[in-house]
């Protein structure tokens, strides 16, 4: 959501003053986008809604700390939603520590000609078939640009474990999406699970 600096400033001031109209406007402007952010990390709809509601509560409680001169309001809210989702992920996830040689973990890719044959919904649906922990690391790394060090700090895992989950996500996604693009169907074991 692109707001002018003046619009953002008016909304922020209104929220600081507990103006119900400003709070409703802020919520309405960012509702759909921020709910999608939460769904990226928490595919369970109830958990995503919990993170979303907790995130907006944090937004309203800490809006006094937002500096209009140093950041974009939407980016600030998004960051709160990501960290709120991560906090809830921590409660829901149990990561296994993995020791592997991580030199080859970044070599997986999905060819552009494969991606051209797919819709966004196909890709998102297949991301959601990944194990929860692997999906979370993938989202943090690929969707939101976190480094393995940052992911490790946020999820209380080692950088090696983060790299393994990312490599595993890329490997599985490549397999799933190539099969889907070439045949128009998901691999047998996945499609049977989805019935």
C-alpha positions as CSV (number, residue, x, y, z in Angstrom):
1,X,0.0,0.0,0.0
2,X,1.6,3.3,-1.1
3,X,0.7,6.2,1.1
4,X,2.0,9.6,0.8
5,X,4.1,10.9,3.6
6,X,1.3,13.3,4.6
7,X,-1.3,10.5,4.6
8,X,0.9,8.3,6.7
9,X,1.7,11.0,9.1
10,X,-2.0,11.8,9.6
11,X,-2.9,8.1,10.2
12,X,0.0,7.7,12.7
13,X,-1.0,10.9,14.6
14,X,-4.6,9.7,14.7
15,X,-3.6,6.3,16.0
16,X,-1.3,7.8,18.6
17,X,-4.3,9.9,19.8
18,X,-6.5,6.8,19.9
19,X,-8.7,8.2,17.2
20,X,-11.0,5.2,16.3
21,X,-11.4,6.5,12.7
22,X,-7.7,6.6,12.1
23,X,-7.2,3.1,13.7
24,X,-10.0,1.7,11.5
25,X,-8.5,3.3,8.4
26,X,-5.0,2.0,9.1
27,X,-6.4,-1.5,9.7
28,X,-8.5,-1.4,6.6
29,X,-5.6,-0.2,4.4
30,X,-3.2,-3.0,5.5
31,X,-5.6,-5.8,6.4
32,X,-5.4,-8.0,3.2
33,X,-1.6,-7.5,2.7
34,X,-0.6,-8.2,6.2
35,X,-2.9,-11.2,6.5
36,X,-1.1,-12.6,3.5
37,X,2.2,-12.1,5.2
38,X,0.9,-14.1,8.2
39,X,-0.4,-16.9,5.9
40,X,3.1,-17.1,4.3
41,X,4.5,-18.2,7.7
42,X,1.5,-19.9,9.2
43,X,-0.5,-21.9,6.7
44,X,-3.0,-22.9,9.4
45,X,-5.7,-20.2,9.0
46,X,-6.4,-20.0,12.7
47,X,-2.8,-19.5,13.6
48,X,-2.3,-17.0,10.8
49,X,-5.3,-15.0,12.1
50,X,-3.9,-15.2,15.6
51,X,-0.6,-13.8,14.5
52,X,-2.3,-11.1,12.4
53,X,-4.5,-10.0,15.4
54,X,-1.5,-10.0,17.8
55,X,0.6,-8.1,15.2
56,X,-2.0,-5.4,14.8
57,X,-2.3,-5.1,18.6
58,X,1.5,-4.6,18.6
59,X,1.2,-2.0,15.8
60,X,-1.3,0.1,17.8
61,X,0.6,-0.3,21.1
62,X,4.0,0.8,19.6
63,X,2.9,3.2,16.9
64,X,4.4,6.0,19.0
65,X,7.8,4.6,18.2
66,X,7.3,4.8,14.4
67,X,9.5,7.5,12.8
68,X,7.9,8.8,9.6
69,X,11.3,10.3,8.6
70,X,13.2,6.9,8.9
71,X,10.8,4.4,7.3
72,X,7.7,3.5,5.4
73,X,4.6,2.8,7.4
74,X,3.7,-0.4,5.4
75,X,7.3,-1.7,5.8
76,X,7.2,-1.1,9.5
77,X,3.9,-2.9,9.9
78,X,5.1,-5.8,7.7
79,X,8.1,-6.3,9.9
80,X,5.9,-6.5,13.0
81,X,3.7,-9.0,11.3
82,X,6.8,-11.1,10.3
83,X,8.2,-11.1,13.7
84,X,4.9,-11.9,15.3
85,X,4.4,-14.8,12.9
86,X,7.9,-16.0,13.7
87,X,7.2,-15.9,17.5
88,X,4.1,-18.0,16.9
89,X,6.1,-20.4,14.7
90,X,8.6,-20.8,17.5
91,X,5.8,-22.0,19.7
92,X,4.4,-24.4,17.1
93,X,7.6,-25.7,15.5
94,X,10.1,-28.2,16.7
95,X,13.3,-28.1,14.6
96,X,15.7,-31.0,14.5
97,X,19.3,-30.0,14.4
98,X,20.8,-31.2,11.2
99,X,24.5,-31.6,10.6
100,X,25.4,-31.7,6.9
101,X,27.9,-30.4,4.4
102,X,26.2,-27.3,3.3
103,X,28.4,-26.5,0.3
104,X,25.9,-27.8,-2.2
105,X,22.8,-26.5,-0.6
106,X,22.4,-23.4,-2.8
107,X,22.7,-25.3,-6.1
108,X,19.0,-26.1,-6.5
109,X,16.9,-24.0,-8.9
110,X,13.7,-23.9,-10.8
111,X,14.2,-23.3,-14.5
112,X,12.4,-20.2,-15.9
113,X,10.7,-22.3,-18.6
114,X,9.1,-24.3,-15.8
115,X,7.9,-21.2,-13.9
116,X,6.4,-19.8,-17.1
117,X,3.9,-22.7,-17.3
118,X,2.6,-22.2,-13.7
119,X,0.3,-19.8,-12.0
120,X,1.2,-18.2,-8.7
121,X,-1.5,-20.3,-7.0
122,X,0.2,-23.5,-8.2
123,X,3.5,-22.3,-6.7
124,X,2.0,-21.2,-3.4
125,X,0.0,-24.4,-3.1
126,X,3.2,-26.5,-3.5
127,X,5.1,-24.3,-1.0
128,X,2.4,-25.2,1.5
129,X,2.9,-28.9,1.0
130,X,6.5,-28.6,2.4
131,X,7.0,-29.6,6.0
132,X,6.1,-26.7,8.3
133,X,9.7,-26.1,9.5
134,X,11.1,-26.2,5.9
135,X,8.4,-23.9,4.7
136,X,9.1,-21.4,7.4
137,X,12.8,-21.2,6.6
138,X,12.0,-21.0,2.8
139,X,9.6,-18.1,3.4
140,X,12.1,-16.2,5.6
141,X,14.9,-16.7,3.2
142,X,13.3,-16.4,-0.3
143,X,10.2,-14.3,0.4
144,X,11.6,-11.9,3.0
145,X,15.3,-11.9,2.3
146,X,16.6,-13.0,5.8
147,X,20.1,-14.4,5.9
148,X,20.8,-17.8,7.4
149,X,22.3,-16.1,10.4
150,X,19.1,-14.0,11.0
151,X,16.9,-17.1,10.5
152,X,19.0,-19.0,13.0
153,X,18.6,-16.2,15.5
154,X,14.9,-15.9,15.0
155,X,14.1,-19.6,15.1
156,X,16.8,-20.7,17.6
157,X,18.5,-23.0,15.1
158,X,22.0,-23.2,13.7
159,X,22.8,-21.6,10.4
160,X,23.6,-25.1,9.1
161,X,20.0,-26.3,10.0
162,X,18.6,-23.2,8.2
163,X,20.7,-24.0,5.1
164,X,19.5,-27.6,5.1
165,X,15.9,-26.6,5.4
166,X,16.3,-24.1,2.5
167,X,18.1,-26.6,0.3
168,X,15.4,-29.2,1.1
169,X,12.7,-26.8,0.3
170,X,14.3,-25.9,-3.1
171,X,14.9,-29.6,-3.9
172,X,11.3,-30.6,-3.2
173,X,9.8,-27.6,-4.9
174,X,11.9,-28.1,-8.0
175,X,10.6,-31.7,-8.1
176,X,7.0,-30.8,-7.5
177,X,6.9,-27.8,-9.9
178,X,8.7,-29.6,-12.7
179,X,6.3,-32.5,-12.5
180,X,3.3,-30.1,-12.4
181,X,4.6,-28.1,-15.3
182,X,5.4,-31.1,-17.5
183,X,2.3,-33.1,-16.8
184,X,-0.2,-30.7,-15.3
185,X,-0.5,-32.9,-12.2
186,X,1.2,-33.2,-8.9
187,X,3.4,-36.3,-8.1
188,X,1.3,-39.3,-7.0
189,X,2.2,-39.3,-3.3
190,X,1.3,-35.5,-3.0
191,X,-1.9,-35.6,-4.9
192,X,-3.2,-38.6,-2.9
193,X,-2.4,-36.7,0.4
194,X,-4.4,-33.7,-0.9
195,X,-7.6,-35.7,-1.5
